[in-house]
Amino acid sequence: MTNTNTENKEPVIIAEHITKLFPLRSQRKRKKRESIFSYLRKEMSFSKKEDLFKALDDVSFMVYPGEAVGIVGSNGSGKSTLLRVLTGITQPSSGNVVIKGSYGELFSLNGPLNKDLTGRQNIYLYAALKGISKREIEEIMNEIINFSEIGRFIEEPVKTYSSGMRSRLGFSLIVHTMPKIMFIDEALSAGDASFSRKCDQKFAEYLQDHTKTMLIVSHSSNALKRICSRIIWLERGVIKMEGEVDEVLTAYAEYMSDFSLRKADRKVRRQEEKERRKRERKGSNKRKKMDESEKSGN
Amino acid sequence: MKNNSIQVHKRNTFIENLRELWGRRDLIWVWTKFNIHANYIDKELGLVWIFLNPLFTSAVYSLVFGDFLGVREPRGGVPFICFYLSGIVVWHLFQDNVAGSNRIILSDLNLMTQVRYPREISVLVSFLEQIVSFLAAFVVMMIVLIANGYLPNNNYVYIPIIILIESLMIIGLMFFFSSMGVFIRDIGEILQPIVRIFFFMSGVIFPIENVQGVIRDILLVNPMFTIIDSFRRIVLYDKPPDFQLLGIFFIVASIILVTGYSYYKKKDATFVDHL
């Protein structure tokens, strides 16, 4: 009964044909003959299509209420960009996103925190940023502080916190204020093993409520297996595979070990080869001397 | 399903934007409060510095211009510190906001990539912080004026109007320069000298009677000159401001604000793509 009856429900997240283009900085240099004004005009609009990098290419999918959908993909495949487009933080070049209900995002555990403010002040600021009223946040204030295990440090400025404390506070803040639809990027757990167990438990509780929905980007296949009911595999801005957790994760793992690693390996080997040749060709006396002195040193 | 679909990338109309902004007034207030707090929390004297800063700078300036260079106020023998302070208080609201406006978005860009909020709040918070400094400087100015025998008069009721016109213009310019600053980082280098030229073209440190010719004409068409001069007429000479001129600059300031804001809203979705 957990995730099978999605067909008769209406989707809560609808992504239609999302394409996202980024300007490449290296190609943004002014050409010699170009006047400064036309350059500036071009600079401020992404009108020249050939200067652009396609981070997402015609991505469409739907997410139904009660689902936890994981997004996997190698580095630079557009996962984070996809989440940013979905949450409205950045504009897609074309395509459309519809979300039914209030939603929240979690992209970094200590991002929104202002280091000069105390932990408690940061909680208030965060609540205001997310549009949570002061009364609402005060009701769950103690719960947030207790869960984070920060104790009396809550009255100290965040800059005095250890990184573990910071992410614990951030995490606690977020899991206690999660709206019905959540977008999470690479921040499934924080702190040591015992805290991390608490986090997992909190997520499980959250998902037990079948009206709640989650979209998670992660590299940890264990975490995804625990939480998700469906996986979307993104590769170079395109959905390569979509479906059951085990099926997609196995295919993805195979792809990664098979292709990517060998490719990376090849790349490294090619680089080494190139450098070696360069060294041989340019084999200056200086280098030789250095090598010799190194050898004699040894 | 309840009919609460959110079209994530819909462009809002002007009115919708204002309504959304009004709905987030909590955030504006809390953010401003904490920013001011964070600026002074580590200092031993804390918020006292808001009052001490204008006092120190005006003491230095009036020493240099009044005593070393011998600039005098010709109309009624007003002590130079009073003449200077009444100008600089209004001027600093402009300078502190506009000269640093290119950095507003750049400093919040990290937050913008992580949290969704109406982007114009960054600008408004930055402005409100400076308004607090302005109010503190105003208090300091009042103390100095009263100590020199210039008591508050009936014309003080016009001061909010003058500051309102100035604020409209400042916020408009801030919207414009802050969004430009994201795309063209050179803005910051250009802005500083321009604001400095504006300082000398606004008659903050010398009365208009001291200059003739083109410079005088420039002063007269410069909104900042009229704003500062009107303010001075009230606090030093107990005269009402020139309403016709203020009316014109009110319209100019409104146009600056609306175009600046429209430009900002047109560009704000692409800020995070220009890290």
Contacts between the chains, C-beta under 8 A, distances in Angstrom:
chain1	res1	chain2	res2	distance
A	10	B	1	4.7
A	22	B	273	6.3
A	23	B	273	7.3
A	40	B	184	6.4
A	43	B	183	5.8
A	43	B	184	6.7
A	44	B	183	4.7
A	44	B	184	7.6
A	44	B	267	7.5
A	46	B	270	7.7
A	84	B	113	7.1
A	84	B	272	7.2
A	86	B	8	7.0
A	87	B	8	7.3
A	87	B	116	5.9
A	88	B	8	4.2
A	88	B	9	6.3
A	88	B	116	5.4
A	89	B	112	7.2
A	89	B	113	6.4
A	89	B	114	7.5
A	89	B	115	7.8
A	89	B	116	5.5
A	89	B	272	6.0
A	90	B	269	7.0
A	90	B	270	7.7
A	90	B	272	4.9
A	90	B	273	5.9
A	91	B	9	5.8
A	91	B	269	4.0
A	91	B	270	6.4
A	91	B	273	8.0
A	92	B	9	6.5
A	96	B	7	7.5
A	96	B	9	7.0
A	97	B	7	7.7
A	97	B	8	4.1
A	97	B	9	6.1
A	98	B	5	5.4
A	98	B	6	7.0
A	98	B	7	5.9
A	98	B	8	7.0
A	99	B	5	7.2
A	99	B	6	4.8
A	99	B	8	5.9
A	100	B	1	6.1
A	100	B	2	7.5
A	100	B	4	6.3
A	100	B	5	4.8
A	100	B	6	7.2
A	101	B	2	7.7
A	101	B	4	6.0
A	101	B	6	7.7
A	102	B	4	7.9
A	103	B	6	7.5
A	105	B	114	7.3
A	105	B	115	7.1
A	105	B	116	6.7
A	107	B	113	7.2
A	107	B	114	4.5
A	108	B	114	5.5
A	111	B	110	6.8
A	111	B	111	6.8
A	111	B	114	4.3
A	111	B	115	7.6
A	112	B	111	6.2
A	112	B	114	6.2
A	112	B	115	5.6
A	114	B	34	6.7
A	114	B	38	6.2
A	116	B	38	3.7
A	116	B	39	8.0
A	116	B	41	6.2
A	116	B	42	7.4
A	117	B	34	5.5
A	117	B	37	7.0
A	117	B	38	5.5
A	117	B	41	7.9
A	121	B	34	5.6
A	121	B	37	7.3
A	124	B	30	5.9
A	124	B	34	7.6
A	125	B	30	5.9
A	125	B	31	6.6
A	125	B	34	5.5
A	128	B	26	5.2
A	128	B	27	4.2
A	128	B	29	7.9
A	128	B	30	4.1
A	128	B	31	6.6
A	129	B	27	6.1
A	129	B	31	7.9
A	129	B	115	5.4
A	129	B	117	5.8
A	130	B	115	7.5
A	131	B	23	7.9
A	131	B	24	6.8
A	131	B	26	8.0
A	131	B	27	7.4
A	133	B	26	7.1
A	134	B	26	7.0
A	157	B	41	7.2
